[in-house]
Amino acid sequence: MAMEVDYYELLEISRDANENEIKKAYRKLALKYHPDRNQGDKEAEEKFKLVNEAYQVLSDPQKRSVYDRYGMAGLENQGFSHFSDMNMEDIMGDLGSIFESVFGGGFGGGFGGRQSGSSQKYPLDIETDITLDFNEAVFGCEKTITYRFKTICDVCEGTGDRDKNPKTCPECSGRGQVYYRQGFMTFAQTCDVCHGEGVVVAHKCDACRGEGFIEEEATTTVQIPAGVDHGNRIRVSGKGNVDKHGRRGDLYVLIRVREDEHFVRDGQNVYIEVPIFFTQAALGGDIEVPTLRGKKEIEIPVGVKDKEQFILRGEGIDDVHGRGRGDLIVQIKIVYPKKLNEEQKELLMKLGDSFGVESTPHENLFEGIVDRVKNWFKKEK
């Protein structure tokens, strides 16, 4: 696209729209711009592509989160492709499951979608996950992962038939679906005979049990960039499933991050709670606090409050896209002694007495309140 389109504006919804509101808006616009209803209208066709692109992003919580934070640039970094770069036949085929979930059944078009009998039996892209320690996510690392991928069965050459000669389904003529029209819309149902395969296998291949593919195990090394966060995905190009033409998809690695005992992450910012003794809170002074990269000294003012925060600029986490670094927020926790011996009690009492009236602020604040309350009851009588 020449310019970036706001998906929320495109679907005419607010940025906090829920799942049902997104689906309702998509249903309305998909019907409005569907090719069956606007044959030959190139403008409607482009609108239809954009509407489907917007729905694919906003209906997926992970994609929506990336889009909200980084826009299309963030999605493109994770391998998302614009529908505007695809032809309409590919779009109608790829969105079959979306149409089915939104419209309650097959929702085809004048293009008819892809035929199941000649299409790939499994998606080329695959996903696995990896769990990182907190520091590995913060500073990046290299990980070796083992995963499984699909490839075409060599014995039956992907047909699923031991004779390598599956028969075209007589019910759907190899389409995998049976179609019927109602008004301007084309509906489709999975063929009951071939169960959507488009072919009928008389003798299943022993090697793949009639699936047409087998699973293999592979190991690859993944470079984890500094600043990666829980829920991010990393694309490893050319490590996915393999189709019958030798084309290979991508492997997506879903990142999970263990929590740290002391540091708490919020985006690129990090929080840490630092306990100080009550005497130190009263006296103030300099203290050393741990950061992600060592120690830093901060000045505690006299009379610091519990939960008061101090910000150390640039001591947080690097943005995974190279857009700067967050901050470290130090939150004070004032610690009081749980037990006092007689000597400590006596010293504290002497200390309190040395402040005079300052040591009994509640008495000064509520002075005369008892007499005022008594007057209230006198007035009632």
C-alpha positions in Angstrom: 0.0 0.0 0.0 1.2 3.5 -0.8 0.0 4.8 2.6 -0.8 3.1 5.8 -4.6 2.6 6.5 -6.0 2.8 10.0 -7.7 -0.6 10.5 -10.0 0.8 13.2 -11.2 3.6 10.9 -11.5 1.2 8.0 -13.9 -1.1 10.0 -15.6 2.0 11.6 -14.9 0.9 15.2 -13.3 2.3 18.2 -9.8 1.3 19.3 -11.2 -0.5 22.4 -13.8 -2.5 20.4 -14.4 -6.0 21.6 -14.4 -9.2 19.6 -18.1 -9.2 18.9 -18.0 -5.5 17.7 -15.1 -6.3 15.4 -16.9 -9.3 13.9 -20.1 -7.4 13.5 -18.3 -4.6 11.6 -16.4 -7.0 9.5 -19.6 -8.9 8.5 -21.3 -5.8 7.4 -18.4 -4.5 5.3 -17.5 -7.9 3.8 -21.1 -8.3 2.6 -21.0 -4.7 1.2 -17.8 -5.2 -0.8 -18.0 -8.9 -1.6 -17.0 -9.6 -5.3 -20.2 -11.4 -6.0 -22.1 -8.2 -5.2 -19.7 -5.9 -7.0 -18.5 -7.8 -10.1 -16.1 -5.8 -12.2 -15.8 -3.0 -9.6 -12.0 -2.6 -8.9 -12.6 -0.1 -6.1 -14.9 -2.5 -4.3 -12.4 -5.3 -4.8 -9.6 -3.2 -3.1 -11.9 -2.3 -0.3 -12.8 -6.0 0.2 -9.0 -6.8 0.4 -8.4 -4.1 3.0 -11.5 -5.1 5.1 -10.3 -8.7 5.2 -6.7 -7.6 6.0 -8.0 -5.4 8.9 -10.2 -8.2 10.3 -7.3 -10.7 10.1 -5.2 -8.4 12.3 -7.8 -7.0 14.7 -9.5 -10.4 15.4 -6.1 -11.9 16.4 -5.2 -10.7 19.9 -1.4 -11.1 19.3 -1.4 -9.3 15.9 -3.7 -6.6 17.3 -1.3 -6.0 20.2 1.6 -5.6 17.9 -0.4 -3.4 15.6 -1.6 -1.2 18.4 2.0 -0.7 19.7 4.0 -0.5 16.4 1.6 -0.2 13.5 2.0 -2.1 10.3 5.8 -1.9 10.6 5.6 -4.2 13.7 3.5 -6.7 11.8 5.7 -6.7 8.7 8.7 -7.4 11.0 6.9 -10.6 12.0 6.2 -11.6 8.4 2.6 -10.3 7.9 1.7 -9.9 4.2 -0.7 -7.3 2.8 -3.7 -8.7 1.0 -3.2 -5.9 -1.5 -0.2 -7.8 -2.8 -2.3 -11.0 -3.4 -4.7 -11.9 -6.2 -8.3 -12.4 -5.3 -8.3 -16.1 -5.8 -5.6 -16.5 -3.2 -7.5 -14.3 -0.8 -10.7 -16.2 -1.1 -8.8 -19.5 -0.5 -6.8 -18.3 2.5 -9.8 -16.7 4.2 -12.1 -19.7 3.9 -11.9 -20.5 7.6 -12.5 -16.8 8.6 -15.6 -16.7 6.4 -16.8 -19.9 8.0 -16.4 -18.7 11.5 -18.0 -15.3 10.9 -20.8 -16.3 8.5 -21.5 -19.7 9.9 -20.7 -21.7 6.8 -18.7 -21.7 3.6 -18.7 -18.2 2.1 -17.2 -18.4 -1.3 -17.4 -16.0 -4.2 -17.4 -15.8 -8.0 -13.8 -17.0 -7.8 -14.8 -20.3 -6.2 -11.7 -20.5 -4.0 -9.0 -23.1 -4.3 -9.7 -26.7 -5.0 -8.9 -29.0 -2.2 -7.8 -31.8 -4.4 -4.9 -29.8 -5.8 -4.1 -27.6 -2.8 -1.6 -28.1 0.0 -2.8 -30.5 2.7 -1.2 -28.5 5.5 0.0 -24.9 6.0 3.6 -24.3 5.2 4.3 -22.0 8.2 4.5 -23.7 11.6 4.9 -22.5 15.1 6.8 -23.8 18.2 7.6 -22.1 21.5 10.6 -21.5 23.7 10.9 -20.4 27.3 13.6 -17.9 28.2 15.0 -16.7 31.5 14.3 -13.0 32.3 17.9 -12.0 31.6 18.0 -14.0 28.3 15.0 -12.0 27.1 16.5 -8.7 28.3 20.0 -9.1 26.8 19.3 -11.5 23.9 20.9 -14.9 23.4 21.3 -17.9 21.1 19.1 -20.9 21.5 19.1 -24.3 19.8 15.6 -25.7 19.5 14.2 -29.1 18.3 10.9 -29.2 16.5 8.9 -31.3 14.1 7.8 -30.4 10.5 5.8 -32.0 7.7 7.1 -33.1 4.3 5.6 -35.0 1.4 5.7 -38.8 1.7 8.2 -40.1 -0.8 6.6 -43.6 -1.0 3.2 -42.4 -2.3 4.5 -39.1 -3.6 2.0 -37.2 -1.5 -1.1 -38.9 -2.8 -1.8 -41.0 0.3 -2.5 -43.9 -2.1 0.0 -46.8 -2.1 -0.6 -47.1 -5.9 0.0 -43.4 -6.3 -3.3 -43.1 -8.1 -6.1 -41.6 -6.0 -9.4 -41.2 -7.8 -11.2 -37.9 -8.2 -14.2 -37.7 -5.9 -17.3 -38.3 -7.9 -19.5 -36.2 -5.6 -17.6 -32.9 -5.7 -15.6 -33.5 -8.9 -12.4 -32.9 -7.0 -13.3 -29.5 -5.5 -13.5 -30.8 -1.9 -16.7 -28.8 -1.4 -20.2 -28.7 -2.8 -21.5 -25.2 -3.7 -24.9 -23.6 -3.9 -26.0 -20.0 -4.5 -28.5 -17.9 -2.6 -29.0 -14.4 -4.1 -25.6 -12.7 -4.6 -23.8 -15.0 -2.3 -22.1 -18.4 -2.9 -22.2 -20.9 0.0 -20.1 -24.0 0.3 -20.1 -27.2 2.4 -17.4 -29.7 2.9 -18.0 -32.8 0.7 -19.3 -35.7 2.8 -17.7 -38.3 0.5 -14.0 -37.1 0.4 -14.2 -35.0 3.6 -12.8 -32.0 1.7 -9.8 -33.8 0.1 -11.2 -33.8 -3.4 -9.9 -37.4 -4.0 -10.9 -40.8 -2.8 -8.0 -43.2 -1.7 -8.8 -46.8 -2.3 -5.6 -48.2 -0.7 -3.9 -46.1 1.9 -0.1 -45.8 1.9 1.5 -47.8 4.7 4.3 -45.2 5.2 2.1 -42.2 5.8 -1.2 -44.0 6.7 -2.9 -42.3 3.8 -2.0 -38.8 4.9 0.3 -38.0 2.0 2.9 -36.6 4.3 5.2 -37.6 7.2 6.7 -35.7 10.1 10.4 -35.3 10.7 12.4 -33.8 13.5 14.8 -31.0 13.0 17.2 -28.8 15.1 18.0 -25.2 14.4 19.7 -22.3 16.1 17.7 -19.1 16.8 19.2 -15.7 17.5 17.1 -14.1 20.2 17.3 -10.3 20.0 17.7 -8.1 23.1 14.5 -6.8 24.4 12.2 -9.6 23.2 9.1 -9.9 25.4 6.6 -12.6 26.5 4.2 -13.3 23.6 6.6 -12.0 20.8 7.2 -14.3 17.8 10.5 -14.7 15.9 10.4 -15.8 12.3 13.0 -18.3 11.1 12.9 -18.2 7.4 12.8 -21.5 5.4 12.5 -23.8 8.4 8.8 -24.7 8.2 6.8 -27.5 6.4 7.7 -28.6 2.9 5.2 -29.0 0.0 5.3 -31.3 -3.0 7.1 -28.7 -5.1 9.9 -28.5 -2.5 8.9 -25.1 -1.3 9.4 -24.6 2.4 7.5 -22.3 4.8 8.8 -20.4 7.8 9.1 -21.4 11.5 7.6 -19.0 14.0 9.0 -19.2 17.5 6.7 -18.0 20.2 8.5 -16.5 23.1 7.7 -17.2 26.7 9.6 -15.4 29.5 10.0 -16.5 33.1 9.4 -13.9 35.8 12.4 -12.6 37.8 12.5 -12.7 41.5 13.2 -9.0 41.9 12.7 -7.1 38.6 9.2 -6.6 37.2 8.9 -5.8 33.5 6.4 -3.4 32.0 7.2 -3.0 28.3 10.6 -1.5 28.1 10.5 -0.2 31.7 11.5 -2.2 34.7 10.4 -1.9 38.4 12.3 -3.0 41.5 11.2 -2.7 45.1 14.0 -1.6 47.4 13.5 -2.1 51.2 15.0 0.5 53.6 14.9 0.6 57.4 12.6 3.1 59.0 15.6 5.0 60.5 17.1 5.4 57.1 13.8 6.7 55.8 13.8 9.3 58.6 17.5 10.2 58.1 17.8 10.0 54.3 21.1 9.5 52.6 22.6 7.7 49.6 22.0 4.0 48.9 23.1 1.6 46.2 20.4 -0.1 44.2 20.8 -3.0 41.7 20.1 -2.3 38.1 20.0 -4.6 35.0 23.6 -3.7 34.3 25.2 -3.3 37.8 24.7 -0.9 40.6 23.6 2.7 40.8 23.6 5.2 43.7 20.4 7.2 44.5 19.8 9.8 47.1 17.0 9.1 49.6 15.6 12.4 50.9 14.8 12.9 54.5 11.3 11.6 55.3 10.9 9.6 52.2 7.4 8.0 51.9 6.6 4.4 51.6 6.1 3.4 47.9 7.7 6.6 46.7 9.4 6.1 43.3 12.7 7.2 41.8 13.3 6.9 38.1 16.7 6.0 36.6 16.5 7.1 33.0 17.9 4.7 30.4 18.4 1.8 32.8 15.5 -0.3 31.5 15.2 -2.7 28.5 16.2 -2.1 24.9 13.4 -1.9 22.5 13.4 -5.0 20.3 13.0 -2.8 17.2 15.9 -0.5 18.2 13.8 2.4 19.3 15.6 3.4 22.4 15.7 2.0 26.0 13.3 2.1 28.9 13.8 3.3 32.5 14.3 1.6 35.8 11.8 2.6 38.4 12.9 2.1 42.0 10.1 1.9 44.5 10.8 2.4 48.2 9.5 -0.1 50.8 9.9 1.2 54.4 10.7 -1.7 56.8 9.8 -1.5 60.5 11.2 -3.8 63.2 9.0 -6.7 64.0 10.2 -7.0 67.6 11.9 -4.6 70.1 13.8 -5.4 73.2 13.5 -3.3 76.4 16.6 -1.2 75.6 15.3 -0.4 72.1 11.9 0.5 73.4 13.4 2.9 75.9 15.6 4.5 73.3 12.6 5.0 70.9 10.5 6.5 73.7 13.3 8.9 74.5 13.6 9.8 70.9 9.9 10.4 70.7 9.9 12.6 73.8 12.7 14.6 72.3 10.4 15.8 69.6 7.8 17.2 72.0 4.4 17.8 70.5 5.7 16.6 67.1 5.7 13.1 68.4 1.9 13.1 69.0 0.5 14.5 65.8 -2.9 12.7 66.3 -3.4 14.7 69.5 -2.9 18.0 67.8 -5.0 17.1 64.9 -8.0 15.9 66.9 -7.7 18.4 69.8 -11.2 19.5 70.8 -13.0 16.9 68.7 -14.4 15.1 71.8 -16.0 18.3 73.0 -17.5 19.0 69.6 -19.0 15.5 69.4 -20.6 16.0 72.8 -22.1 19.2 71.6 -23.8 17.3 68.7 -25.6 15.1 71.1 -26.6 18.0 73.3 -28.2 19.7 70.3 -30.2 16.6 69.5 -31.7 16.6 73.0 
